[in-house]
Amino acid sequence: MKINRQKKILEIVSRYTVETQDDLIDRLMIEGFTVTQATISRDIRELQLTKVLTGKGTYRYVAPKKEDLAGNMKFNAALVDSIVSVEYAQNIVVIKTYPGLANAVASGIDNLSIAEVLGCVAGDDTIFVATRHEASAKNFSERIHIMMKAGE
């Protein structure tokens, strides 16, 4: 349900001028989603929606660009190139690196301060990343894959 709602939120903010959380709640209701203000507030934070100034002097919610989602993870190319594979199971992401590089990559992940990432444990070539939910693990894994493909 949450994933579908968040997909719908992204669709709504890309199609309509949404100035307030109440506007978003109303649009979601039209689409068949009944939500509370607290839920919308969490969704906005998790989706990293921001408010930007419009040409009319008002503000509207916008989603980060696809490049920003990958760019938000401010790894340098060397760290991304250190990653061999990424998989997830439930709320744990397992990142394999070249030998000796897991600590550097884990430190880079920790420095990103991603709300959905609870923390990392690194060995020599393996990192376990604990996330809040399975959906968070999936999203985080996909973001890492995007960065890896961008570096190819």
One Martini backbone bead per residue (centre of mass of N, CA, C, O) as a GRO file, in nm:
protein
  152
    1MET     BB    1   0.059   0.062  -0.023
    2LYS     BB    2   0.294   0.261   0.012
    3ILE     BB    3   0.415   0.233  -0.267
    4ASN     BB    4   0.163   0.322  -0.425
    5ARG     BB    5   0.134   0.596  -0.289
    6GLN     BB    6   0.416   0.708  -0.365
    7LYS     BB    7   0.377   0.688  -0.667
    8LYS     BB    8   0.132   0.879  -0.673
    9ILE     BB    9   0.275   1.126  -0.560
   10LEU     BB   10   0.478   1.157  -0.789
   11GLU     BB   11   0.264   1.195  -1.005
   12ILE     BB   12   0.120   1.442  -0.889
   13VAL     BB   13   0.371   1.641  -0.869
   14SER     BB   14   0.419   1.621  -1.187
   15ARG     BB   15   0.115   1.722  -1.282
   16TYR     BB   16   0.080   1.915  -1.031
   17THR     BB   17   0.007   2.183  -0.825
   18VAL     BB   18   0.157   2.145  -0.504
   19GLU     BB   19   0.151   2.343  -0.207
   20THR     BB   20   0.022   2.133  -0.001
   21GLN     BB   21  -0.070   1.879   0.198
   22ASP     BB   22  -0.373   1.914   0.146
   23ASP     BB   23  -0.356   1.891  -0.159
   24LEU     BB   24  -0.244   1.602  -0.154
   25ILE     BB   25  -0.474   1.469  -0.001
   26ASP     BB   26  -0.693   1.540  -0.209
   27ARG     BB   27  -0.565   1.393  -0.452
   28LEU     BB   28  -0.557   1.114  -0.319
   29MET     BB   29  -0.860   1.086  -0.277
   30ILE     BB   30  -0.932   1.087  -0.578
   31GLU     BB   31  -0.737   0.816  -0.609
   32GLY     BB   32  -0.817   0.636  -0.329
   33PHE     BB   33  -0.658   0.780  -0.086
   34THR     BB   34  -0.639   0.750   0.266
   35VAL     BB   35  -0.491   1.013   0.466
   36THR     BB   36  -0.270   1.154   0.674
   37GLN     BB   37  -0.063   1.402   0.762
   38ALA     BB   38   0.160   1.222   0.880
   39THR     BB   39   0.196   1.044   0.631
   40ILE     BB   40   0.268   1.268   0.433
   41SER     BB   41   0.515   1.368   0.581
   42ARG     BB   42   0.675   1.104   0.552
   43ASP     BB   43   0.664   1.081   0.245
   44ILE     BB   44   0.810   1.343   0.182
   45ARG     BB   45   1.073   1.262   0.319
   46GLU     BB   46   1.127   0.986   0.171
   47LEU     BB   47   1.100   1.131  -0.126
   48GLN     BB   48   1.239   1.415  -0.123
   49LEU     BB   49   1.063   1.652  -0.115
   50THR     BB   50   1.031   1.981  -0.249
   51LYS     BB   51   1.030   2.331  -0.240
   52VAL     BB   52   0.939   2.559  -0.500
   53LEU     BB   53   0.953   2.833  -0.685
   54THR     BB   54   0.735   3.002  -0.865
   55GLY     BB   55   0.636   3.238  -1.101
   56LYS     BB   56   0.397   3.335  -0.881
   57GLY     BB   57   0.530   3.314  -0.576
   58THR     BB   58   0.500   3.022  -0.514
   59TYR     BB   59   0.475   2.695  -0.381
   60ARG     BB   60   0.608   2.362  -0.467
   61TYR     BB   61   0.613   2.034  -0.517
   62VAL     BB   62   0.907   1.824  -0.571
   63ALA     BB   63   1.089   1.595  -0.727
   64PRO     BB   64   1.353   1.436  -0.771
   65LYS     BB   65   1.568   1.372  -0.985
   66LYS     BB   66   1.707   1.095  -1.100
   67GLU     BB   67   1.995   1.204  -1.073
   68ASP     BB   68   1.961   1.293  -0.772
   69LEU     BB   69   1.932   1.017  -0.646
   70ALA     BB   70   2.219   0.940  -0.717
   71GLY     BB   71   2.361   1.213  -0.633
   72ASN     BB   72   2.290   1.201  -0.328
   73MET     BB   73   2.514   0.992  -0.349
   74LYS     BB   74   2.833   1.110  -0.252
   75PHE     BB   75   3.009   0.946  -0.431
   76ASN     BB   76   3.282   0.850  -0.555
   77ALA     BB   77   3.411   0.670  -0.807
   78ALA     BB   78   3.586   0.482  -0.631
   79LEU     BB   79   3.356   0.370  -0.455
   80VAL     BB   80   3.177   0.259  -0.677
   81ASP     BB   81   3.409   0.078  -0.803
   82SER     BB   82   3.420  -0.110  -0.532
   83ILE     BB   83   3.161  -0.237  -0.629
   84VAL     BB   84   3.028  -0.559  -0.710
   85SER     BB   85   2.757  -0.597  -0.523
   86VAL     BB   86   2.384  -0.604  -0.486
   87GLU     BB   87   2.166  -0.698  -0.215
   88TYR     BB   88   1.841  -0.808  -0.081
   89ALA     BB   89   1.685  -0.878   0.252
   90GLN     BB   90   1.450  -0.731   0.340
   91ASN     BB   91   1.626  -0.488   0.551
   92ILE     BB   92   1.890  -0.601   0.398
   93VAL     BB   93   2.199  -0.493   0.270
   94VAL     BB   94   2.434  -0.641   0.038
   95ILE     BB   95   2.775  -0.548   0.002
   96LYS     BB   96   3.017  -0.598  -0.241
   97THR     BB   97   3.370  -0.585  -0.242
   98TYR     BB   98   3.671  -0.528  -0.257
   99PRO     BB   99   3.933  -0.597  -0.095
  100GLY     BB  100   3.948  -0.353   0.174
  101LEU     BB  101   3.672  -0.152   0.097
  102ALA     BB  102   3.424  -0.157   0.292
  103ASN     BB  103   3.481   0.073   0.495
  104ALA     BB  104   3.474   0.309   0.294
  105VAL     BB  105   3.187   0.264   0.189
  106ALA     BB  106   3.041   0.272   0.463
  107SER     BB  107   3.127   0.558   0.533
  108GLY     BB  108   2.988   0.689   0.293
  109ILE     BB  109   2.704   0.604   0.371
  110ASP     BB  110   2.694   0.735   0.652
  111ASN     BB  111   2.751   1.036   0.538
  112LEU     BB  112   2.463   1.068   0.394
  113SER     BB  113   2.214   1.059   0.584
  114ILE     BB  114   1.994   0.838   0.548
  115ALA     BB  115   1.691   0.786   0.687
  116GLU     BB  116   1.660   0.466   0.601
  117VAL     BB  117   1.940   0.437   0.733
  118LEU     BB  118   2.068   0.292   1.025
  119GLY     BB  119   2.328   0.112   0.923
  120CYS     BB  120   2.670  -0.020   0.933
  121VAL     BB  121   2.855  -0.325   0.848
  122ALA     BB  122   3.207  -0.398   0.820
  123GLY     BB  123   3.440  -0.562   0.648
  124ASP     BB  124   3.648  -0.637   0.400
  125ASP     BB  125   3.399  -0.722   0.152
  126THR     BB  126   3.144  -0.654   0.350
  127ILE     BB  127   2.807  -0.514   0.370
  128PHE     BB  128   2.572  -0.419   0.619
  129VAL     BB  129   2.248  -0.276   0.563
  130ALA     BB  130   2.024  -0.110   0.764
  131THR     BB  131   1.679  -0.079   0.733
  132ARG     BB  132   1.352  -0.001   0.801
  133HIS     BB  133   1.265  -0.147   0.526
  134GLU     BB  134   1.218  -0.327   0.250
  135ALA     BB  135   1.167  -0.084   0.064
  136SER     BB  136   1.431   0.056   0.141
  137ALA     BB  137   1.621  -0.164   0.040
  138LYS     BB  138   1.534  -0.157  -0.250
  139ASN     BB  139   1.590   0.142  -0.306
  140PHE     BB  140   1.888   0.141  -0.228
  141SER     BB  141   1.978  -0.076  -0.431
  142GLU     BB  142   1.891   0.080  -0.684
  143ARG     BB  143   2.077   0.323  -0.639
  144ILE     BB  144   2.340   0.165  -0.659
  145HIS     BB  145   2.293   0.052  -0.943
  146ILE     BB  146   2.284   0.326  -1.085
  147MET     BB  147   2.574   0.408  -1.012
  148MET     BB  148   2.714   0.166  -1.144
  149LYS     BB  149   2.612   0.224  -1.435
  150ALA     BB  150   2.727   0.514  -1.457
  151GLY     BB  151   3.036   0.399  -1.430
  152GLU     BB  152   3.054   0.222  -1.710
   0.00000   0.00000   0.00000
